[in-house]
Amino acid sequence: MLRKVIMVTDTEESVKNAIREILKSKNKGHDYALDLTRILDKERKTAIMKKLTRF
């Protein structure tokens, strides 16, 4: 099974692209992993993670 690594930065554009990629991966039946290491602010990282785990 293919696993995609989706890198997310602190911009809203990156978050929207990550949502798009998550939905594409789920539709195709692929696994995905989120790379949130580029986000330095812990509160912002938590907010983005909550937003992305809904999908």
TORMARTI-862188 format. One record per residue: residue number from 1; x, y, z of N, C-alpha, C, CB in turn; residue in three letters. Coordinates in steps of 0.2 Angstrom, whole numbers. Glycine has a CB too. Layout:
<recs>
    n   n.px   n.py   n.pz  ca.px  ca.py  ca.pz   c.px   c.py   c.pz  cb.px  cb.py  cb.pz  res
  NUM      X      Y      Z      X      Y      Z      X      Y      Z      X      Y      Z  ALA
...
</recs>
This chain:
<recs>
    n   n.px   n.py   n.pz  ca.px  ca.py  ca.pz   c.px   c.py   c.pz  cb.px  cb.py  cb.pz  res
    1      4     -6      0      0      0      0      4      6      0     -5      0      6  MET
    2      2     11     -4      6     17     -4      5     22      2      5     21    -11  LEU
    3     10     25      4      9     30     10     12     37      7     13     28     16  ARG
    4      8     42      7     10     48      6     12     52     12      4     52      2  LYS
    5     17     56     11     19     61     17     17     68     15     26     60     18  VAL
    6     12     71     18     10     78     17     13     83     21      2     78     17  ILE
    7     17     87     19     21     92     23     16     98     23     28     94     20  MET
    8     15    101     29     11    106     31     15    112     34      5    105     35  VAL
    9     15    118     31     18    124     34     13    128     37     22    128     28  THR
   10     15    134     39     11    138     44      6    142     40     15    142     48  ASP
   11      6    142     33      1    146     29     -5    143     28      5    148     22  THR
   12    -11    147     27    -17    144     26    -17    140     19    -22    150     26  GLU
   13    -14    143     14    -13    139      8    -11    132      8     -9    143      3  GLU
   14     -6    131     13     -3    125     14     -8    120     17      3    125     18  SER
   15    -12    123     22    -17    119     25    -23    117     20    -20    123     31  VAL
   16    -25    121     16    -30    120     11    -27    114      6    -32    126      7  LYS
   17    -21    115      4    -18    110      0    -17    103      4    -11    112     -2  ASN
   18    -16    103     10    -16     97     14    -22     93     14    -13     98     21  ALA
   19    -28     97     15    -34     95     16    -36     91      9    -40    100     17  ILE
   20    -34     95      3    -36     92     -3    -32     85     -4    -33     97     -9  ARG
   21    -26     85     -2    -22     79     -3    -24     73      2    -14     80     -1  GLU
   22    -27     75      8    -30     70     12    -36     67      9    -31     73     19  ILE
   23    -40     71      6    -46     69      3    -45     64     -3    -51     74      1  LEU
   24    -40     66     -7    -38     62    -13    -35     56    -11    -32     66    -17  LYS
   25    -31     56     -6    -28     49     -3    -33     45     -1    -23     51      2  SER
   26    -38     47      3    -43     43      6    -47     40      0    -47     47     11  LYS
   27    -49     44     -5    -53     42    -11    -49     36    -14    -54     48    -15  ASN
   28    -43     37    -15    -39     32    -19    -37     26    -14    -33     35    -21  LYS
   29    -38     26     -8    -37     21     -3    -30     20     -1    -38     14     -6  GLY
   30    -26     26     -1    -19     26      1    -19     29      8    -15     31     -4  HIS
   31    -13     27     12    -12     29     18     -9     36     17     -7     25     22  ASP
   32     -9     40     22     -5     46     22     -2     48     29    -10     52     20  TYR
   33      3     52     29      6     54     35      7     62     35     13     51     37  ALA
   34      6     65     41      6     72     41     13     74     44      1     76     45  LEU
   35     17     79     40     23     81     43     22     89     45     29     81     37  ASP
   36     22     90     52     20     96     54     27     99     58     15     96     60  LEU
   37     32     97     56     39     99     59     40    106     57     44     95     57  THR
   38     38    109     52     39    116     49     35    121     54     38    117     42  ARG
   39     31    119     57     27    124     61     30    124     68     19    121     62  ILE
   40     32    130     70     36    131     76     31    133     82     41    137     76  LEU
   41     26    136     81     21    138     87     17    132     89     17    144     85  ASP
   42     17    130     95     14    124     97      6    125     97     16    122    104  LYS
   43      4    131     99     -4    132     99     -6    131     92     -6    138    102  GLU
   44     -3    134     87     -5    134     80     -4    127     77      0    139     76  ARG
   45      1    123     79      1    116     77     -5    112     79      8    113     80  LYS
   46     -7    114     86    -12    110     88    -19    112     85    -13    112     96  THR
   47    -20    118     83    -26    120     79    -26    117     72    -26    128     79  ALA
   48    -20    117     69    -20    114     62    -21    107     63    -13    116     59  ILE
   49    -18    103     68    -19     96     68    -27     95     70    -15     93     74  MET
   50    -30     98     74    -37     97     75    -41     98     68    -40    102     80  LYS
   51    -39    103     64    -43    104     58    -42     99     53    -40    111     55  LYS
   52    -36     96     53    -34     91     48    -37     84     50    -27     91     47  LEU
   53    -37     83     57    -40     76     59    -47     75     58    -38     75     66  THR
   54    -51     80     56    -58     79     55    -59     75     48    -61     86     54  ARG
   55    -54     76     44    -55     72     37    -53     65     38    -52     76     32  PHE
</recs>
